[in-house]
Structure formats: C-alpha cells, structure tokens
C-alpha cells in the first residue's frame, strides 16, 4: 500500500484498520507465544552493527532461554570475570542510535499522518505496553527476582517486551508512511532484529545478553498470568513459571495448592501474603472458616470480621484472625493480628498503624 503525493491521512479507512488489526494480532502473538530464539547469524550481524554504531567492538552474545535465566547472567558472568559487565553501554546505543531512530521515524510518519491518528496509535501502544509490562514483565520482576535491583534495571529497556513503538511504526510502514532512505533502512533492520525473538535485552561493553520469547502464555479472564493445570509461562528451555491469578508460585507449592494437597492450616502458614490469599481464594473462604473451626468474635459496621482460632495452629494458644475487604479491589483478605485484639476495627487500626480513633475517623480506607 502506498501514499501518493503529500496528502495526509486524517482518518484510517477500512483497509488500513484491517491492516492495523493484523499488525496488533501479529505483535501480540510475537511477544507472548511465538517461542522464537534469536540464536542465528543474522542476529549476530545486527548486534555487531549496533555495537559498531556505539563505537565498540564485536561483543559476545549470550542468549537466555527464560527471563529467570536472563536475570542471573550478569552476576554469573561478573563472578567468572570472563566478561566485562562493569561498563554498561546501553545508554550509548540508545543515545547514538535508538533515540535518534525513534525521533527520525516519527518525523517521517508526521509528514503523512495527522496528529490525531498518531495519538490514536500512541494510545494503542499504551494498551499493549500495559498488558505486556503489567501482566507479564512486572509480575516476573516482582516475585523474588533480582532484576529491579540489578545493574540491568538501571539501563534503557530493549526488546519486544518493552519496545511497543516498533508495532505502530511497522503499521505506518505497511501503509506507506516511511519513505525509502537510511531512516527506513535502519528501522527495518533494527525492528527485524528484535522480531527474530529478542524478548528482552541488555547491552554491555563486551557482551550482549538476550532473552528469547516465551513459547506459551496462559491468562485468566482478567488477563493475569494464570493456570491451575500447567505452567502459565512456558519458555524455550526447561524453565517454566507458575501463576495463579497473577501470583507467582514455586512449582512445588503450586502443585500442592492446585491439587489441594495442603490443609487450610498449612495454607495459613504460607509466608507470602499474596500466595496465601490466592491459595485461600482457590480453596474458598468458607472452607477456611469451617476447617479451622474459627469463632466469630466481632463484626464491625465497616464489614471487618475478627475470628479467634482456639488451638487450631499452635497447641494451647488462641490466635486472632482478621477478615477484611480491600476497598480498591474488593478482594477479601485474612491477616493475623495480636492476641489481645477483641474488636475488628481495632485490629484494622493496628494493621494500618493507626489509633482506633484515627481509624474510626477515616472516610475511605486505602
């Protein structure tokens, strides 16, 4: 599809919208279920090309089969001292190439497309970014992983999991908005390199660390990583990630929870509050109250409930359990509170580090 003259697109027509739907579907499949591995000679040549632009020599390319493996590589390589990771150059590549490429590509698109149409695509990018980062990348980062505190976290993010701008630019290229020239050539080469399977990447002085795309991802009806029958994320190698409604579990614990092999008393002893809540949610709250034979001590006007567990978890000791609803999500939570609590709202005040009077004066709990 080609544009004629300098006529601008002020609104996408039916054919262009069909093309956009094709690009959206292809992109989502590419990022979430393609299972591509960037280990090939073309990727090696393109990585060399990027490093040459940044003024550095050919790097060693290390490819991880899973995101967990990808996160561990910097500490492993640094300890062996066979690779130099103390001088990250992501900013060089970003400043000398990618930043300029994004700017120049945008300028080419603006020659042919009205800003309202560009804004529409920008919003679409945000939707995909939210889906990929919130439902996949952030979840993988936030469950005991070291990525956010590691050296890679301080660098620009490269790869399909974060560079959604490639999707919209690819769409505009398909409808003829990228003129032939060095900018288009650079965009095609860079986007093709990423689309060969680079799900996430970090570039250092003498090593490029790449993570392959997942082979399969399963979600619940809210888009959260989820499966009670198999791993929610299947990677290239043996590494799989297990989730129940967006909460990550170690495989052993996931199996026990999904097969209902744990007693409620054992679930209540799970240290991670999100895992504990998710397991209880899977079993059912009624099961919790019934199995531990909890006695309702107090229910407040706010809906908070305080239960006492007599000899249920620790012999000879009564333990207090608070049941409450999160006002922002409507999710039900259970939390252990001090033994001397006798009123549900006082227990909630303690939980929020407030006095009973301060809690009583709250209009909305956050």
Buried (B, 14 or more C-beta within 10 A) or exposed (E): EEBEEEEBBEEBEEEBEEBBEEBBEBBBEBBBBBBBBBBEEEBBEBBBBBBEBBEBEEBBBBBBBBBBBBBBBBEEBBEEEEBBBEEBBBBBBBEBBBEBBBEBBBEBBBEBBEEEBBEBBEEBBEEBBEBBBEBBBBBBBEBEBEBEEBBBEEBBBBBBBBBBBBBBBBBBBBBBBBEEEEBBEBBBBBBBBBBBBBBBBBBBBBBBBBBBBBBBBBBBEEEBBBBBEEBBBBBBBEBBBBBBBBBBBEEEBBEBBBEEEBEBEEBBEBEBEBBBBBBBBBBEEEBBBEBBEBEEBBBBEBEBBBBBBEEBBEEEEEBBBBBBBEEEEEEBBBBBBEEEBEBBBBBBBBBEEBEBEEBBEBEEBE
